Amino acid sequence: MKNVFVAFLTLLAILLLIVEPGKSFNCDDARNHLFPCLNYIIGLGGDTPSSECCNGVRAVDSSSPTTTDRRAVCECLKELAKGFPLIRDDKTSSLLLKCGLTRAFSFSKDVNCQT
């Protein structure tokens, strides 16, 4: 479990990028923005995501205004979830609502991104 967590942190550190205003969705940016959510989505962060996590969720949401962008977010995060078995679907499915968002993107490893 510790090795998976360390590998995830290493991957995200490597992919660390700054989002430019007006830039369309970028998978590496999404991973970076959602990094603060890691403890919450693997069940170590309690029942409420951190404010940093929710800020990241909002950044990903704002970088995906179109259906095509939201599908790209979904595919990106679906692939991420497949690589980390500790990610809990119940936590990922509640993340948006807990951060006050209603427009959906998801990162379950089994989600259908075309709907």
Secondary structure as UniProt FT lines:
FT   HELIX           2..14
FT   TURN            21..22
FT   HELIX           27..34
FT   HELIX           35..37
FT   HELIX           38..41
FT   TURN            42..43
FT   TURN            46..47
FT   HELIX           51..62
FT   HELIX           67..82
FT   TURN            85..86
FT   HELIX           89..98
FT   TURN            99..100
FT   TURN            109..110
FT   TURN            113..114
//
